[in-house]
């Protein structure tokens, strides 16, 4: 793999501002793109008082705004329908969609920003591929049921977690609940949905509980490791990914132990952003995400925790194919320049922050493995994994994690 020189292109980046209390300056970043702000968040963030100082600043600036906070931890088609109805009532003309929250909020908000102008209130703009006779994604089934003829509304992202880095790209995941017996996470991608401005304010992450901080931090680590080992890896992404790993190794345990440590919070926010830039330069994720998405979609578990559960198993599966790159990961984690040391260091970090949980602890039994396997094989992030698995190998990975 390391002998291959990949062709890659870098898209124009969002304007990014980082520092304590920058969220209060939102109005000046809305103004170039519109005159009104439709804020999408979740009930937890809104109830914690995070949104009010930001809306107070908008009021002081004389800007009309509205808050929509009906976003679930794993956003669904029902959240999309409610959000589209709310933003249509507010009015689309001159409206900028402001995303205040974690990855679920940003994913859902980006989709709403695209769906509303196109008269859509369902997940038909997302990819829902099926498999061919070889258990590979059938590209003839890839096209979404509906296409977007109009550009999405402009968005601004204010992340309140350090994990998904959804602010760095125009993609996201929405869970289709139309089949009550089988919830499936679907990917959507539209470059025009990349936020126009990103405000990285570490003070907004201070109140996050230790459990959520840990899960989000393992999401950052997985992004970085998969970006560095993807078949679409490139020197730009490698540099960002390896430094993100260094920051996670140093600051995640501190942020989990003492959530009020602003230095740790700020560095984890930067690590998340760097890892997001890394995997967005490909795109380049892999089998950990392909295995994790069905767990969160079907069993309603936190995305970062599902990745933490599957990461060591996938690293062992990939080891011989990307040994040199895993050695780089080991060095970035502060251990030996050795692939096995890297895997051990990942397991140690997961144990330290409390995310070393078995799949059975997330509510799975052996009866779930067949359905999880089917959705993992249909997940688009599997396309850039360094070692493409068979159905039997995916089944075995889930069984080992159980």
KOLRO-583860 format. One line per 2 residues: their letters; for each residue x, y, z of N, C-alpha, C. Coordinates in steps of 0.02 Angstrom, whole numbers. Layout:
<recs>
A> X Y Z X Y Z X Y Z ~ ...
</recs>
This chain:
<recs>
XX> 41 -61 0 0 0 0 43 63 0 ~ 97 64 39 137 124 46 173 144 -19
XX> 179 97 -67 213 112 -129 167 150 -178 ~ 102 150 -164 54 182 -208 53 257 -195
XX> 54 296 -250 49 369 -243 -21 389 -266 ~ -62 409 -219 -132 425 -234 -139 496 -261
XX> -183 503 -309 -202 569 -332 -254 597 -284 ~ -247 660 -265 -296 690 -220 -304 764 -235
XX> -361 791 -216 -374 862 -226 -399 892 -161 ~ -383 954 -149 -404 988 -88 -458 1039 -105
XX> -516 1031 -75 -572 1077 -86 -559 1142 -47 ~ -590 1198 -69 -584 1260 -30 -609 1248 41
XX> -572 1274 89 -590 1262 159 -638 1316 185 ~ -675 1296 235 -718 1344 270 -675 1394 308
XX> -702 1454 317 -670 1503 361 -677 1477 433 ~ -621 1470 467 -622 1440 534 -592 1489 585
XX> -629 1499 640 -605 1542 694 -605 1501 758 ~ -549 1502 793 -542 1461 853 -521 1504 913
XX> -555 1492 970 -536 1527 1030 -593 1532 1079 ~ -579 1543 1142 -632 1549 1193 -680 1606 1176
XX> -745 1590 1181 -799 1638 1174 -810 1665 1103 ~ -781 1633 1052 -792 1657 984 -864 1645 961
XX> -900 1600 994 -969 1586 973 -1013 1648 980 ~ -997 1691 1026 -1037 1752 1037 -1031 1802 980
XX> -982 1791 936 -973 1836 879 -1011 1811 817 ~ -1057 1765 826 -1091 1733 770 -1121 1782 720
XX> -1152 1836 743 -1190 1881 699 -1147 1906 641 ~ -1083 1921 655 -1041 1949 602 -1026 1897 547
XX> -1034 1833 563 -1022 1781 514 -1086 1760 477 ~ -1144 1775 507 -1207 1764 473 -1218 1817 419
XX> -1201 1878 434 -1217 1936 391 -1194 1929 318 ~ -1135 1901 304 -1115 1896 233 -1159 1848 192
XX> -1197 1806 226 -1234 1753 190 -1310 1760 197 ~ -1334 1802 243 -1406 1810 252 -1421 1859 307
XX> -1485 1865 322 -1508 1914 371 -1541 1883 432 ~ -1552 1816 431 -1587 1782 484 -1553 1716 500
XX> -1560 1693 561 -1527 1631 583 -1577 1580 607 ~ -1577 1521 575 -1617 1464 599 -1569 1417 634
XX> -1574 1413 700 -1526 1375 740 -1551 1304 751 ~ -1509 1256 732 -1526 1186 743 -1480 1158 797
XX> -1511 1127 848 -1473 1100 904 -1511 1041 932 ~ -1493 1017 990 -1533 964 1022 -1555 988 1091
XX> -1601 951 1120 -1631 973 1183 -1580 977 1239 ~ -1530 932 1239 -1480 933 1291 -1437 996 1289
XX> -1413 1013 1229 -1372 1074 1221 -1414 1136 1238 ~ -1475 1138 1214 -1518 1195 1226 -1534 1201 1300
XX> -1550 1144 1332 -1567 1144 1403 -1509 1161 1448 ~ -1447 1149 1424 -1388 1165 1463 -1370 1239 1462
XX> -1408 1278 1423 -1395 1350 1421 -1342 1371 1372 ~ -1319 1325 1330 -1266 1341 1283 -1290 1390 1229
XX> -1352 1383 1208 -1377 1421 1152 -1395 1493 1170 ~ -1418 1504 1232 -1446 1570 1250 -1396 1628 1242
XX> -1334 1622 1265 -1288 1679 1254 -1277 1695 1180 ~ -1282 1643 1138 -1273 1653 1066 -1333 1689 1037
XX> -1393 1668 1057 -1453 1702 1031 -1459 1772 1061 ~ -1436 1781 1122 -1436 1849 1151 -1393 1896 1109
XX> -1336 1870 1086 -1291 1911 1044 -1324 1926 977 ~ -1362 1878 950 -1398 1891 887 -1451 1945 897
XX> -1487 1942 954 -1538 1992 970 -1506 2061 975 ~ -1449 2065 1009 -1413 2129 1016 -1394 2157 948
XX> -1378 2111 901 -1359 2133 834 -1419 2148 790 ~ -1480 2140 818 -1541 2155 781 -1559 2102 730
XX> -1538 2040 741 -1549 1987 693 -1605 1940 716 ~ -1651 1924 672 -1705 1879 687 -1679 1807 689
XX> -1704 1767 737 -1680 1698 743 -1735 1653 770 ~ -1725 1589 762 -1770 1539 791 -1729 1477 807
XX> -1747 1442 862 -1712 1382 883 -1755 1321 869 ~ -1726 1271 837 -1758 1205 828 -1713 1155 863
XX> -1740 1120 914 -1697 1075 953 -1722 1003 954 ~ -1758 983 903 -1785 914 900 -1740 868 860
XX> -1678 861 882 -1630 816 849 -1611 760 897 ~ -1618 699 876 -1601 641 918 -1526 628 917
XX> -1501 590 966 -1429 573 967 -1405 539 903 ~ -1446 496 873 -1432 470 806 -1489 495 762
XX> -1479 552 726 -1535 586 694 -1571 543 643 ~ -1636 552 640 -1679 510 599 -1717 549 546
XX> -1752 512 503 -1796 542 453 -1852 582 487 ~ -1872 562 547 -1923 599 584 -1898 667 605
XX> -1834 670 627 -1804 735 644 -1800 780 582 ~ -1783 750 525 -1780 788 463 -1848 818 446
XX> -1900 777 449 -1967 801 432 -1988 859 477 ~ -1974 852 543 -1992 905 590 -1953 969 576
XX> -1888 960 561 -1846 1018 548 -1864 1054 484 ~ -1880 1016 431 -1901 1047 368 -1966 1086 378
XX> -2013 1058 415 -2076 1093 429 -2063 1158 467 ~ -2018 1155 516 -2004 1214 557 -1970 1269 517
XX> -1921 1250 476 -1884 1301 439 -1927 1331 383 ~ -1971 1291 354 -2017 1318 304 -2064 1369 335
XX> -2086 1356 396 -2129 1403 432 -2092 1467 448 ~ -2028 1459 467 -1986 1518 482 -1973 1559 419
XX> -1964 1525 363 -1950 1558 299 -1879 1546 276 ~ -1871 1529 212 -1805 1512 185 -1767 1573 160
XX> -1803 1625 140 -1772 1683 110 -1726 1718 160 ~ -1662 1726 142 -1614 1761 185 -1593 1722 246
XX> -1610 1658 250 -1597 1619 310 -1530 1581 306 ~ -1493 1585 360 -1431 1547 369 -1445 1495 423
XX> -1427 1433 410 -1437 1379 458 -1375 1375 502 ~ -1385 1383 568 -1330 1382 616 -1335 1317 655
XX> -1282 1278 654 -1280 1212 686 -1241 1217 751 ~ -1275 1208 807 -1243 1212 873 -1252 1145 907
XX> -1199 1106 910 -1204 1040 941 -1149 994 918 ~ -1161 930 929 -1114 879 907 -1128 856 837
XX> -1100 798 819 -1107 774 751 -1178 759 731 ~ -1219 736 777 -1289 722 761 -1325 785 739
XX> -1315 839 776 -1346 903 759 -1320 927 691 ~ -1255 924 681 -1227 950 619 -1249 909 558
XX> -1250 842 566 -1273 800 511 -1346 815 494 ~ -1388 815 545 -1459 827 534 -1471 897 505
XX> -1435 946 532 -1443 1015 510 -1422 1025 438 ~ -1367 993 418 -1345 999 349 -1396 968 302
XX> -1424 911 322 -1474 879 280 -1537 923 273 ~ -1559 951 329 -1618 996 327 -1604 1056 281
XX> -1542 1082 285 -1524 1140 244 -1527 1124 170 ~ -1515 1061 152 -1520 1040 82 -1592 1020 64
XX> -1625 986 109 -1691 958 94 -1744 1012 86 ~ -1744 1062 130 -1798 1112 130 -1803 1149 64
XX> -1749 1177 37 -1755 1213 -27 -1775 1167 -85 ~ -1765 1102 -78 -1781 1055 -131 -1849 1021 -121
XX> -1887 1045 -72 -1954 1019 -61 -1956 947 -37 ~ -1904 927 0 -1899 858 24 -1903 857 100
XX> -1939 808 128 -1941 802 201 -1928 730 223 ~ -1888 694 183 -1873 623 196 -1799 611 181
XX> -1777 549 183 -1706 534 173 -1690 512 102 ~ -1732 531 55 -1723 512 -15 -1662 542 -48
XX> -1630 592 -17 -1570 622 -45 -1506 585 -24 ~ -1514 534 19 -1457 496 44 -1447 432 3
XX> -1387 405 8 -1370 343 -27 -1397 283 12 ~ -1427 235 -23 -1451 174 8 -1433 115 -36
XX> -1369 102 -46 -1348 50 -93 -1364 -20 -69 ~ -1369 -66 -116 -1377 -136 -102 -1314 -173 -123
XX> -1312 -239 -112 -1252 -278 -126 -1260 -318 -192 ~ -1202 -331 -224 -1203 -373 -283 -1193 -446 -263
XX> -1184 -490 -311 -1178 -561 -298 -1115 -579 -258 ~ -1066 -532 -257 -1003 -544 -221 -1001 -510 -153
XX> -1059 -486 -129 -1063 -451 -65 -1023 -386 -65 ~ -1016 -357 -124 -987 -291 -130 -1043 -241 -146
XX> -1030 -178 -134 -1081 -127 -149 -1095 -126 -223 ~ -1159 -131 -241 -1181 -130 -310 -1190 -57 -332
XX> -1144 -33 -373 -1145 38 -391 -1205 57 -434 ~ -1238 7 -463 -1298 23 -502 -1356 42 -456
XX> -1349 27 -391 -1402 45 -343 -1382 106 -300 ~ -1327 138 -319 -1299 190 -276 -1337 256 -277
XX> -1363 275 -335 -1394 341 -342 -1452 350 -293 ~ -1455 407 -258 -1512 420 -214 -1578 421 -253
XX> -1633 409 -218 -1698 409 -251 -1717 477 -278 ~ -1694 530 -245 -1709 598 -265 -1644 637 -273
XX> -1643 684 -319 -1584 726 -329 -1601 798 -308 ~ -1550 833 -286 -1558 903 -265 -1545 949 -324
XX> -1596 983 -347 -1588 1029 -404 -1570 1099 -381 ~ -1580 1113 -317 -1565 1179 -290 -1510 1172 -237
XX> -1467 1222 -231 -1415 1219 -178 -1446 1224 -109 ~ -1413 1197 -61 -1437 1202 7 -1429 1272 35
XX> -1463 1285 90 -1455 1349 125 -1384 1352 154 ~ -1355 1412 160 -1288 1417 190 -1290 1397 263
XX> -1236 1365 285 -1232 1342 355 -1171 1370 390 ~ -1176 1377 456 -1121 1394 499 -1119 1343 556
XX> -1061 1316 571 -1056 1263 621 -1021 1287 684 ~ -1053 1271 741 -1023 1285 807 -1024 1220 846
XX> -971 1179 841 -972 1114 876 -967 1121 951 ~ -1006 1079 986 -1003 1079 1059 -972 1015 1086
XX> -950 971 1041 -914 911 1060 -850 908 1020 ~ -804 865 1042 -741 856 1005 -740 783 982
XX> -771 772 924 -778 703 902 -788 695 827 ~ -848 708 803 -864 689 734 -831 733 681
XX> -816 795 698 -787 843 650 -831 851 589 ~ -897 845 599 -944 853 543 -941 923 514
XX> -912 970 551 -906 1038 526 -858 1044 468 ~ -816 993 456 -764 999 406 -785 978 336
XX> -848 956 328 -867 928 263 -941 937 249 ~ -962 916 190 -1031 922 170 -1068 856 170
XX> -1048 812 214 -1077 745 218 -1108 734 287 ~ -1145 678 293 -1174 662 357 -1213 597 354
XX> -1242 578 410 -1279 516 416 -1348 529 446 ~ -1399 498 415 -1467 502 440 -1494 431 444
XX> -1528 416 499 -1556 349 508 -1626 345 478 ~ -1635 296 434 -1699 283 403 -1739 236 448
XX> -1795 261 475 -1836 221 521 -1900 195 487 ~ -1903 199 421 -1965 180 387 -1982 107 398
XX> -1932 64 407 -1943 -5 426 -1934 -9 502 ~ -1988 -17 540 -1981 -16 613 -1938 -72 641
XX> -1929 -124 602 -1889 -181 625 -1816 -177 605 ~ -1799 -126 565 -1730 -122 540 -1712 -50 525
XX> -1682 -16 573 -1660 53 563 -1591 52 530 ~ -1584 90 476 -1522 90 438 -1494 161 431
XX> -1430 168 447 -1397 233 439 -1377 243 366 ~ -1396 300 338 -1383 315 268 -1338 377 262
XX> -1292 375 215 -1244 429 204 -1271 477 151 ~ -1262 542 163 -1275 591 111 -1213 634 101
XX> -1203 658 40 -1144 699 24 -1164 754 -24 ~ -1146 815 -8 -1155 871 -53 -1103 924 -35
XX> -1054 936 -79 -1000 983 -61 -1025 1052 -42 ~ -1082 1073 -68 -1108 1140 -54 -1133 1146 18
XX> -1139 1089 53 -1162 1091 123 -1106 1103 172 ~ -1045 1104 148 -989 1119 193 -1001 1188 224
XX> -999 1192 291 -1014 1257 323 -970 1314 295 ~ -1001 1372 288 -964 1431 264 -914 1455 316
XX> -934 1449 380 -891 1471 435 -896 1419 491 ~ -839 1408 524 -837 1363 582 -810 1403 641
XX> -847 1401 696 -825 1435 757 -807 1382 809 ~ -743 1374 822 -719 1325 871 -709 1360 938
XX> -758 1351 981 -758 1384 1047 -752 1331 1101 ~ -692 1321 1130 -683 1267 1178 -724 1274 1242
XX> -746 1335 1257 -786 1344 1318 -853 1307 1312 ~ -876 1295 1252 -940 1261 1242 -935 1186 1255
XX> -875 1159 1258 -865 1087 1270 -852 1070 1343 ~ -844 1121 1385 -823 1110 1454 -875 1070 1494
XX> -938 1079 1480 -990 1045 1520 -1005 974 1498 ~ -970 949 1448 -986 881 1424 -964 829 1475
XX> -1008 781 1492 -990 730 1541 -932 687 1518 ~ -899 655 1567 -839 615 1553 -854 559 1503
XX> -910 526 1510 -927 470 1465 -931 493 1392 ~ -966 548 1382 -972 575 1314 -906 601 1288
XX> -867 632 1331 -801 657 1311 -757 600 1287 ~ -759 544 1323 -718 486 1305 -740 457 1239
XX> -805 448 1230 -830 419 1167 -813 463 1108 ~ -822 528 1116 -805 575 1062 -730 573 1047
XX> -690 569 1100 -617 566 1090 -595 505 1052 ~ -628 448 1064 -611 387 1026 -635 393 954
XX> -686 432 942 -707 447 874 -651 486 838 ~ -622 534 872 -566 572 843 -508 525 826
XX> -491 483 873 -436 436 862 -449 391 802 ~ -511 366 797 -528 322 741 -525 359 675
XX> -550 420 673 -545 460 612 -473 466 589 ~ -429 481 636 -359 491 619 -326 427 596
XX> -338 372 631 -307 309 612 -333 285 545 ~ -398 291 533 -425 269 469 -404 314 412
XX> -397 379 424 -373 423 371 -301 405 352 ~ -260 389 401 -190 373 388 -181 306 353
XX> -228 260 362 -221 193 334 -268 179 276 ~ -307 228 255 -354 220 200 -318 209 134
XX> -352 176 87 -324 168 20 -321 236 -16 ~ -355 286 11 -354 354 -17 -309 401 23
XX> -266 374 65 -223 417 106 -178 460 63 ~ -159 517 90 -115 563 54 -73 601 104
XX> -19 632 82 27 666 129 -6 720 171 ~ -53 757 141 -88 810 177 -128 779 235
XX> -167 729 219 -207 697 271 -164 663 323 ~ -108 633 301 -63 599 348 -38 647 402
XX> -17 706 380 11 754 427 -40 774 480 ~ -101 789 457 -154 809 503 -173 751 549
XX> -179 691 520 -201 633 560 -151 616 615 ~ -87 615 599 -37 595 648 -32 646 705
XX> -40 710 688 -38 759 743 -102 755 785 ~ -159 740 753 -220 730 792 -211 673 842
XX> -178 619 820 -166 562 865 -123 583 924 ~ -72 623 911 -28 647 965 -69 687 1016
XX> -113 730 992 -153 771 1037 -202 729 1077 ~ -233 679 1045 -279 635 1081 -243 597 1136
XX> -184 570 1120 -147 532 1169 -130 574 1231 ~ -115 637 1220 -96 680 1276 -155 709 1314
XX> -206 731 1277 -258 772 1309 -324 736 1323 ~ -339 680 1290 -403 647 1304 -408 623 1376
XX> -357 589 1403 -364 568 1473 -374 627 1521 ~ -342 683 1506 -349 742 1549 -420 770 1544
XX> -446 775 1482 -514 802 1473 -567 758 1506 ~ -556 691 1504 -603 645 1535 -600 652 1611
XX> -540 659 1638 -531 663 1711 -552 730 1739 ~ -538 783 1702 -554 851 1725 -584 890 1667
XX> -650 887 1662 -684 919 1606 -679 995 1606 ~ -656 1025 1661 -650 1098 1664 -581 1122 1641
XX> -537 1075 1623 -470 1094 1599 -476 1122 1529 ~ -474 1188 1523 -486 1220 1458 -431 1205 1408
XX> -370 1197 1431 -316 1180 1385 -328 1112 1352 ~ -349 1063 1393 -364 997 1366 -424 1000 1319
XX> -475 1037 1339 -534 1044 1297 -517 1077 1229 ~ -477 1129 1232 -459 1164 1170 -418 1119 1124
XX> -372 1082 1153 -330 1038 1111 -369 979 1084 ~ -418 954 1121 -460 900 1094 -504 927 1037
XX> -526 989 1044 -566 1018 990 -524 1026 927 ~ -462 1047 935 -417 1053 877 -402 984 849
XX> -390 935 892 -377 866 868 -435 841 827 ~ -496 852 850 -555 831 814 -558 864 745
XX> -544 929 743 -547 966 681 -493 942 632 ~ -433 931 657 -379 907 614 -395 838 585
XX> -421 794 627 -439 727 604 -494 731 551 ~ -541 777 561 -594 787 512 -567 812 446
XX> -522 860 449 -489 884 387 -452 826 353 ~ -422 783 393 -384 727 365 -429 679 327
XX> -483 656 360 -524 606 325 -567 638 270 ~ -577 704 272 -614 738 220 -572 751 158
XX> -507 741 162 -464 754 104 -461 695 57 ~ -498 642 70 -496 581 29 -555 572 -18
XX> -615 556 4 -632 541 74 -601 475 96 ~ -589 468 160 -550 411 181 -567 390 252
XX> -618 348 258 -630 314 321 -620 239 307 ~ -655 196 343 -641 126 331 -686 79 370
XX> -660 19 383 -700 -35 410 -725 -22 481 ~ -688 16 521 -712 30 589 -779 68 585
XX> -781 118 541 -844 156 534 -898 113 502 ~ -880 72 453 -930 29 422 -961 -19 472
XX> -921 -43 519 -947 -87 571 -983 -49 626 ~ -961 11 640 -990 51 694 -1059 79 678
XX> -1068 102 615 -1131 134 597 -1192 89 609 ~ -1190 25 590 -1249 -17 604 -1263 -27 678
XX> -1211 -27 719 -1222 -35 792 -1261 25 819 ~ -1241 85 799 -1277 144 823 -1346 149 792
XX> -1351 130 728 -1416 134 694 -1467 84 721 ~ -1445 22 732 -1491 -31 753 -1500 -34 829
XX> -1446 -21 866 -1448 -29 938 -1448 37 975 ~ -1448 93 938 -1455 160 966 -1399 175 1017
XX> -1338 161 997 -1280 174 1040 -1241 234 1014 ~ -1205 266 1058 -1164 324 1039 -1113 304 987
XX> -1108 345 935 -1063 330 879 -992 317 901 ~ -965 361 942 -895 354 964 -883 290 1003
XX> -932 270 1043 -925 208 1081 -925 147 1035 ~ -966 148 984 -965 91 937 -897 84 903
XX> -867 141 887 -800 139 856 -748 113 905 ~ -752 137 967 -704 114 1018 -709 39 1027
XX> -769 11 1024 -779 -61 1032 -748 -100 975 ~ -754 -74 914 -732 -112 856 -659 -97 835
XX> -631 -41 855 -566 -19 831 -510 -71 841 ~ -498 -98 900 -443 -146 907 -451 -208 864
XX> -513 -231 856 -526 -291 816 -509 -278 742 ~ -529 -220 718 -514 -203 648 -440 -191 638
XX> -407 -161 687 -334 -151 681 -298 -218 675 ~ -319 -267 713 -287 -333 708 -302 -364 640
XX> -362 -354 615 -382 -380 549 -339 -348 494 ~ -326 -282 500 -288 -246 449 -212 -249 458
XX> -190 -274 514 -120 -266 535 -68 -279 481 ~ -72 -337 449 -19 -356 402 -20 -314 338
XX> -77 -285 322 -83 -245 261 -54 -175 270 ~ -60 -148 331 -38 -79 344 8 -76 404
XX> 52 -126 411 96 -130 470 138 -68 479 ~ 166 -43 424 210 17 429 170 78 453
XX> 110 84 429 69 142 449 44 135 521 ~ 29 75 542 13 65 612 73 79 657
XX> 132 66 632 193 84 669 196 160 679 ~ 177 197 628 174 271 634 123 291 688
XX> 67 255 689 16 269 740 45 256 810 ~ 82 201 817 113 186 881 159 242 904
XX> 199 267 858 244 322 876 204 384 897 ~ 151 400 860 110 459 876 76 451 944
XX> 61 389 962 29 377 1027 80 377 1084 ~ 144 384 1067 196 389 1119 224 322 1140
XX> 213 271 1099 240 205 1115 292 185 1063 ~ 306 121 1057 355 98 1009 331 108 937
XX> 379 113 891 363 118 820 352 46 796 ~ 293 21 811 279 -50 801 203 -59 796
XX> 179 -97 747 106 -104 739 71 -136 798 ~ 103 -187 828 71 -219 885 70 -173 946
XX> 122 -133 953 123 -84 1007 68 -32 998 ~ 54 -15 935 0 33 921 -67 5 943
XX> -79 -57 926 -143 -88 945 -149 -91 1021 ~ -95 -110 1054 -95 -113 1127 -107 -44 1158
XX> -77 7 1127 -85 75 1153 -157 100 1145 ~ -189 81 1089 -259 99 1078 -302 66 1132
XX> -289 3 1145 -328 -33 1197 -316 -3 1266 ~ -255 17 1280 -240 47 1345 -275 114 1352
XX> -274 155 1300 -308 220 1303 -383 210 1312 ~ -412 163 1276 -483 150 1282 -501 127 1353
XX> -458 87 1383 -468 65 1452 -463 124 1500 ~ -414 167 1488 -403 225 1532 -463 271 1533
XX> -494 282 1475 -550 330 1472 -618 296 1479 ~ -618 229 1484 -680 194 1499 -723 174 1440
XX> -694 169 1381 -733 149 1322 -719 78 1299 ~ -682 40 1339 -665 -29 1320 -724 -75 1336
XX> -777 -67 1299 -839 -105 1312 -850 -156 1256 ~ -873 -215 1275 -888 -267 1226 -953 -251 1190
XX> -962 -282 1133 -1023 -272 1094 -1085 -295 1134 ~ -1077 -347 1174 -1133 -370 1215 -1154 -317 1266
XX> -1106 -277 1289 -1122 -223 1336 -1160 -166 1303 ~ -1161 -165 1236 -1198 -115 1199 -1267 -140 1180
XX> -1285 -199 1205 -1351 -225 1193 -1357 -277 1139 ~ -1301 -298 1109 -1303 -347 1055 -1300 -418 1081
XX> -1331 -463 1044 -1324 -534 1055 -1303 -566 989 ~ -1291 -631 990 -1271 -665 928 -1326 -660 875
XX> -1388 -649 897 -1444 -643 850 -1439 -580 808 ~ -1404 -530 832 -1398 -466 796 -1344 -467 742
XX> -1298 -515 746 -1238 -511 703 -1255 -515 629 ~ -1303 -556 610 -1320 -561 539 -1344 -494 510
XX> -1388 -460 546 -1414 -396 523 -1360 -342 524 ~ -1318 -342 576 -1263 -294 579 -1215 -305 521
XX> -1201 -367 505 -1155 -383 450 -1182 -358 384 ~ -1247 -369 372 -1277 -347 309 -1270 -272 300
XX> -1284 -234 353 -1279 -160 347 -1207 -137 343 ~ -1161 -171 376 -1090 -152 371 -1065 -160 300
XX> -1083 -214 267 -1062 -226 198 -1092 -175 150 ~ -1150 -145 169 -1183 -95 126 -1162 -24 143
XX> -1119 -16 192 -1098 51 214 -1043 77 168 ~ -1051 138 142 -1004 164 92 -934 175 120
XX> -927 183 186 -860 193 213 -815 132 206 ~ -844 75 190 -805 14 181 -762 18 118
XX> -780 62 72 -747 64 7 -674 84 10 ~ -653 120 62 -584 143 66 -544 108 120
XX> -570 52 145 -533 13 195 -474 -22 162 ~ -417 -29 196 -358 -59 164 -363 -134 151
XX> -404 -169 189 -414 -241 178 -489 -253 174 ~ -513 -267 114 -585 -274 105 -608 -341 131
XX> -656 -342 176 -676 -405 208 -731 -442 170 ~ -734 -507 180 -790 -547 156 -846 -543 207
XX> -904 -570 188 -960 -572 235 -940 -612 298 ~ -906 -668 287 -886 -710 344 -837 -674 390
XX> -793 -633 361 -744 -597 402 -778 -542 443 ~ -827 -508 413 -864 -457 451 -902 -490 508
XX> -934 -546 493 -971 -584 544 -924 -603 601 ~ -863 -625 584 -814 -646 635 -791 -587 678
XX> -782 -530 647 -762 -470 685 -815 -452 737 ~ -877 -453 716 -931 -439 764 -932 -492 820
XX> -923 -555 800 -924 -609 850 -867 -601 900 ~ -808 -580 877 -752 -569 923 -766 -511 970
XX> -800 -460 944 -816 -402 986 -870 -416 1036 ~ -910 -467 1023 -968 -482 1065 -948 -497 1137
</recs>
